[in-house]
Amino acid sequence: MHYDAIIIGAGMSGLGAGIRLAMYDKKVVVLERHYVWGGLNSFYQFKGHQFDVGLHAMTNYAPKGARGLPLTRLLKQLRIRWDELDLHQQGHSAISWPGEKLKFSNDFELLRSEVARAFPQQADGFDKLTQAVRDYNELDLDAPTLNAREIVESHISDPVLADMLFCPLMYYGSARENDMDWDQFVVMFKSIFFEGFARPQAGVRHILKLLIDRYRKAGGELRMKAGVSRIITDGNRASGVELDNGEVLTADTVLSSAGLVETGRIAGILPASGADETSALQGKLSFTETINVLDKPARELGIDETIIFFNNSERFNYARPDDLCDTGSGVICMPGNFDLPEQPNDHLVRITNIANFDKWNALSCDAGASPAEVLRAPCPQPRDNAAEAAATRAGESPASPYHAAKQHWYTRSCDDVLQHIPDFRPHTTLVDMFTPRTIRHYTGHEGGAVYGSPVKKRTGESGIDGLYIIGTDQGFLGIIGAMLSGISMANRWVLQRDNATVETT
């Protein structure tokens, strides 16, 4: 079977690219290895509860009728009406440090006033940094790579304030340890602080259903449980793919959202794994997340913020930890604290922490359990010591090292957020937890690297003609950014190549 374009991965970027090409009558197929679409932003059901994976909030909020913003461009490119997204804004969020908290909302003036209150001597520098962000064109794909730390610290002399500003941007998009590319800093600053957070009532399912319906209506083909084992090349040009089942599909263009390293390996331009030449390309940042189901809304427990980015020490260390987790910083999300028209069925507190994939991957699992069962097994509830001892005396098998580690780090994670929110644990009725191993299993990302490689390919070029990178490793960030990545690469490498008359992003 021959296509105008084959798209690897049914995540946000793959679906965005697929819709765009199908709109222009291109014969396009999206291939997804798993049985559910969404990639890093997906969903699942567990014990009667509906959970999102990845999505805390959609960044880049824009009110109805706004012009010239990423969300506006996205809607125009995909011909989606603003009302169809069903977006509801955050109340307010916070960056919480020992002894200081900066509130922010979708009104940028709140953050500006908070910086002036907490760091009065930095107010002018913050305004100058803000202007530098406004003046920079992050859509210039050929701009030189600059280090954000150098530019930020040329305006902000207080290291604590600099760290506080970096914290949300790094947790929501940085593949680099303790720094960001300046263009990515600008993207995240604008998307989080200038534009802000919103969420559909039904969470990520709503967005994905909207995209899938639009793609199918435009005539695109979607194949689930169709993993790609090899990208076929003819000389220095990609000519198609071979699926896990041996089937061969050919195409004029292949767009891959699998990741820079992962795409390079299945295309045969990078070695299998562990080679020195790929170490600089391999992402090192992965995460754990605990999902706590409560018996009442978070607001009734005195938790008013929508999202809290926290750090428990004076300086912020955004780096792969030496231990399995670093619970001294992270993200606390209360999905029910968005301005939703009705309370969700589940009252949740979600806690995200940086984690070490290699350490988690080295832990052994329960004998006889399938990989999927082990990875999706819930984090156990904290148990009574007497009951634990009784179980041991009764001859029950002890928990595997993997499950024991989940229990330990669940407890540590909950303990370490209590500097920032009231104790929610007595109201917890169910807990689930994923680790870097879960991320790798369900996304295929080497090392469970959520934000991919620290090296981004902003033009999408892979080094092989006809094969282009879309998604996280192309360089646009967040849900809106991922979709715009797929759209912009589809425009650049398929539609404009074919001399189609298109409105570009």
Solvent accessible surface area in square Angstrom, and as a share of the most:
residue,aa,sasa,rsa
1,M,136,0.61
2,H,93,0.42
3,Y,3,0.01
4,D,41,0.21
5,A,0,0.00
6,I,0,0.00
7,I,0,0.00
8,I,15,0.08
9,G,15,0.14
10,A,0,0.00
11,G,12,0.11
12,M,7,0.03
13,S,5,0.03
14,G,0,0.00
15,L,0,0.00
16,G,0,0.00
17,A,0,0.00
18,G,0,0.00
19,I,0,0.00
20,R,0,0.00
21,L,0,0.00
22,A,3,0.03
23,M,32,0.14
24,Y,49,0.19
25,D,134,0.69
26,K,41,0.18
27,K,99,0.42
28,V,4,0.02
29,V,0,0.00
30,V,0,0.00
31,L,2,0.01
32,E,16,0.07
33,R,118,0.43
34,H,34,0.15
35,Y,148,0.56
36,V,38,0.22
37,W,55,0.19
38,G,1,0.01
39,G,33,0.31
40,L,42,0.21
41,N,28,0.15
42,S,10,0.07
43,F,50,0.21
44,Y,40,0.15
45,Q,118,0.52
46,F,28,0.12
47,K,140,0.59
48,G,64,0.61
49,H,45,0.20
50,Q,88,0.39
51,F,1,0.00
52,D,9,0.04
53,V,40,0.23
54,G,36,0.35
55,L,3,0.02
56,H,11,0.05
57,A,10,0.08
58,M,2,0.01
59,T,9,0.05
60,N,9,0.05
61,Y,19,0.07
62,A,1,0.01
63,P,76,0.48
64,K,129,0.55
65,G,67,0.64
66,A,26,0.20
67,R,215,0.78
68,G,58,0.55
69,L,54,0.27
70,P,21,0.13
71,L,1,0.01
72,T,39,0.23
73,R,49,0.18
74,L,2,0.01
75,L,19,0.10
76,K,129,0.55
77,Q,3,0.02
78,L,0,0.00
79,R,142,0.52
80,I,11,0.05
81,R,165,0.60
82,W,62,0.22
83,D,79,0.41
84,E,33,0.15
85,L,4,0.02
86,D,49,0.26
87,L,15,0.08
88,H,38,0.17
89,Q,67,0.30
90,Q,7,0.03
91,G,29,0.28
92,H,45,0.20
93,S,0,0.00
94,A,0,0.00
95,I,0,0.00
96,S,5,0.03
97,W,10,0.04
98,P,68,0.43
99,G,86,0.83
100,E,48,0.22
101,K,61,0.26
102,L,0,0.00
103,K,83,0.35
104,F,1,0.00
105,S,16,0.10
106,N,29,0.15
107,D,87,0.45
108,F,19,0.08
109,E,94,0.42
110,L,57,0.28
111,L,1,0.00
112,R,100,0.37
113,S,61,0.39
114,E,20,0.09
115,V,0,0.00
116,A,45,0.35
117,R,132,0.48
118,A,23,0.18
119,F,24,0.10
120,P,90,0.57
121,Q,171,0.76
122,Q,21,0.09
123,A,27,0.21
124,D,106,0.55
125,G,12,0.12
126,F,1,0.01
127,D,46,0.24
128,K,128,0.54
129,L,0,0.00
130,T,11,0.06
131,Q,93,0.41
132,A,29,0.22
133,V,0,0.00
134,R,121,0.44
135,D,104,0.54
136,Y,44,0.17
137,N,90,0.46
138,E,24,0.11
139,L,64,0.32
140,D,60,0.31
141,L,28,0.14
142,D,109,0.57
143,A,14,0.11
144,P,99,0.62
145,T,92,0.54
146,L,77,0.38
147,N,56,0.29
148,A,0,0.00
149,R,34,0.12
150,E,120,0.54
151,I,39,0.20
152,V,0,0.00
153,E,89,0.40
154,S,84,0.54
155,H,56,0.25
156,I,2,0.01
157,S,91,0.59
158,D,40,0.21
159,P,63,0.40
160,V,26,0.15
161,L,0,0.00
162,A,0,0.00
163,D,0,0.00
164,M,0,0.00
165,L,0,0.00
166,F,0,0.00
167,C,0,0.00
168,P,0,0.00
169,L,0,0.00
170,M,0,0.00
171,Y,6,0.02
172,Y,30,0.11
173,G,1,0.01
174,S,2,0.01
175,A,6,0.05
176,R,61,0.22
177,E,72,0.32
178,N,55,0.28
179,D,18,0.09
180,M,2,0.01
181,D,15,0.08
182,W,10,0.03
183,D,12,0.06
184,Q,9,0.04
185,F,0,0.00
186,V,0,0.00
187,V,25,0.15
188,M,2,0.01
189,F,0,0.00
190,K,32,0.14
191,S,1,0.01
192,I,0,0.00
193,F,2,0.01
194,F,36,0.15
195,E,16,0.07
196,G,0,0.00
197,F,0,0.00
198,A,0,0.00
199,R,21,0.08
200,P,0,0.00
201,Q,44,0.20
202,A,58,0.45
203,G,1,0.01
204,V,0,0.00
205,R,52,0.19
206,H,57,0.25
207,I,1,0.00
208,L,1,0.00
209,K,130,0.55
210,L,23,0.11
211,L,3,0.01
212,I,3,0.01
213,D,66,0.34
214,R,47,0.17
215,Y,0,0.00
216,R,127,0.46
217,K,175,0.74
218,A,34,0.27
219,G,64,0.61
220,G,11,0.11
221,E,68,0.31
222,L,25,0.13
223,R,62,0.23
224,M,52,0.23
225,K,152,0.64
226,A,9,0.07
227,G,4,0.04
228,V,7,0.04
229,S,53,0.34
230,R,115,0.42
231,I,4,0.02
232,I,33,0.17
233,T,50,0.29
234,D,108,0.56
235,G,73,0.70
236,N,94,0.48
237,R,101,0.37
238,A,1,0.01
239,S,35,0.23
240,G,0,0.00
241,V,0,0.00
242,E,44,0.20
243,L,3,0.02
244,D,81,0.42
245,N,117,0.60
246,G,40,0.39
247,E,64,0.29
248,V,71,0.41
249,L,1,0.00
250,T,52,0.30
251,A,5,0.04
252,D,57,0.29
253,T,0,0.00
254,V,0,0.00
255,L,0,0.00
256,S,0,0.00
257,S,26,0.17
258,A,26,0.20
259,G,6,0.05
260,L,14,0.07
261,V,4,0.02
262,E,28,0.13
263,T,1,0.01
264,G,3,0.03
265,R,40,0.15
266,I,42,0.21
267,A,11,0.08
268,G,63,0.61
269,I,81,0.41
270,L,35,0.17
271,P,49,0.31
272,A,84,0.65
273,S,79,0.51
274,G,79,0.76
275,A,26,0.20
276,D,126,0.65
277,E,117,0.53
278,T,3,0.02
279,S,65,0.42
280,A,74,0.57
281,L,38,0.19
282,Q,40,0.18
283,G,6,0.05
284,K,79,0.34
285,L,3,0.01
286,S,0,0.00
287,F,10,0.04
288,T,4,0.02
289,E,5,0.02
290,T,2,0.01
291,I,1,0.01
292,N,0,0.00
293,V,6,0.03
294,L,6,0.03
295,D,82,0.43
296,K,67,0.29
297,P,25,0.16
298,A,7,0.05
299,R,98,0.36
300,E,118,0.53
301,L,29,0.14
302,G,47,0.46
303,I,1,0.01
304,D,77,0.40
305,E,18,0.08
306,T,0,0.00
307,I,0,0.00
308,I,0,0.00
309,F,0,0.00
310,F,0,0.00
311,N,5,0.02
312,N,33,0.17
313,S,62,0.40
314,E,116,0.52
315,R,119,0.44
316,F,10,0.04
317,N,85,0.43
318,Y,0,0.00
319,A,16,0.12
320,R,85,0.31
321,P,17,0.11
322,D,128,0.66
323,D,71,0.37
324,L,26,0.13
325,C,6,0.04
326,D,39,0.20
327,T,3,0.02
328,G,25,0.24
329,S,3,0.02
330,G,0,0.00
331,V,1,0.01
332,I,0,0.00
333,C,0,0.00
334,M,1,0.00
335,P,6,0.04
336,G,12,0.12
337,N,2,0.01
338,F,3,0.01
339,D,84,0.44
340,L,27,0.14
341,P,96,0.60
342,E,119,0.53
343,Q,85,0.38
344,P,30,0.19
345,N,155,0.79
346,D,25,0.13
347,H,37,0.17
348,L,18,0.09
349,V,0,0.00
350,R,2,0.01
351,I,1,0.00
352,T,15,0.09
353,N,3,0.01
354,I,0,0.00
355,A,0,0.00
356,N,12,0.06
357,F,17,0.07
358,D,83,0.43
359,K,90,0.38
360,W,0,0.00
361,N,59,0.30
362,A,85,0.66
363,L,40,0.20
364,S,65,0.42
365,C,45,0.27
366,D,61,0.32
367,A,108,0.83
368,G,88,0.85
369,A,37,0.29
370,S,47,0.30
371,P,95,0.60
372,A,44,0.34
373,E,106,0.47
374,V,4,0.03
375,L,12,0.06
376,R,55,0.20
377,A,20,0.16
378,P,44,0.28
379,C,3,0.02
380,P,36,0.23
381,Q,68,0.30
382,P,78,0.49
383,R,134,0.49
384,D,91,0.47
385,N,130,0.67
386,A,70,0.54
387,A,56,0.44
388,E,71,0.32
389,A,43,0.34
390,A,45,0.35
391,A,27,0.21
392,T,94,0.55
393,R,185,0.67
394,A,79,0.61
395,G,65,0.62
396,E,110,0.49
397,S,103,0.67
398,P,121,0.76
399,A,56,0.44
400,S,8,0.05
401,P,67,0.42
402,Y,0,0.00
403,H,26,0.12
404,A,47,0.36
405,A,14,0.11
406,K,1,0.00
407,Q,39,0.17
408,H,90,0.40
409,W,12,0.04
410,Y,5,0.02
411,T,52,0.30
412,R,97,0.36
413,S,3,0.02
414,C,1,0.00
415,D,64,0.33
416,D,36,0.18
417,V,0,0.00
418,L,56,0.28
419,Q,118,0.53
420,H,20,0.09
421,I,8,0.04
422,P,59,0.37
423,D,62,0.32
424,F,0,0.00
425,R,88,0.32
426,P,105,0.66
427,H,49,0.22
428,T,23,0.14
429,T,81,0.47
430,L,25,0.12
431,V,2,0.01
432,D,1,0.00
433,M,4,0.02
434,F,28,0.12
435,T,0,0.00
436,P,0,0.00
437,R,25,0.09
438,T,12,0.07
439,I,14,0.07
440,R,93,0.34
441,H,67,0.30
442,Y,54,0.21
443,T,37,0.21
444,G,40,0.39
445,H,18,0.08
446,E,54,0.24
447,G,17,0.16
448,G,0,0.00
449,A,3,0.02
450,V,24,0.14
451,Y,39,0.15
452,G,10,0.10
453,S,3,0.02
454,P,36,0.23
455,V,57,0.33
456,K,29,0.12
457,K,71,0.30
458,R,34,0.12
459,T,24,0.14
460,G,0,0.00
461,E,84,0.37
462,S,18,0.11
463,G,61,0.59
464,I,10,0.05
465,D,78,0.40
466,G,0,0.00
467,L,0,0.00
468,Y,23,0.09
469,I,1,0.00
470,I,1,0.01
471,G,3,0.03
472,T,34,0.20
473,D,4,0.02
474,Q,0,0.00
475,G,3,0.03
476,F,23,0.10
477,L,9,0.04
478,G,31,0.30
479,I,9,0.04
480,I,1,0.00
481,G,8,0.07
482,A,17,0.13
483,M,3,0.01
484,L,10,0.05
485,S,0,0.00
486,G,0,0.00
487,I,0,0.00
488,S,12,0.08
489,M,0,0.00
490,A,0,0.00
491,N,3,0.01
492,R,78,0.29
493,W,49,0.17
494,V,0,0.00
495,L,0,0.00
496,Q,81,0.36
497,R,97,0.35
498,D,58,0.30
499,N,135,0.69
500,A,31,0.24
501,T,130,0.76
502,V,27,0.15
503,E,84,0.38
504,T,78,0.46
505,T,41,0.24
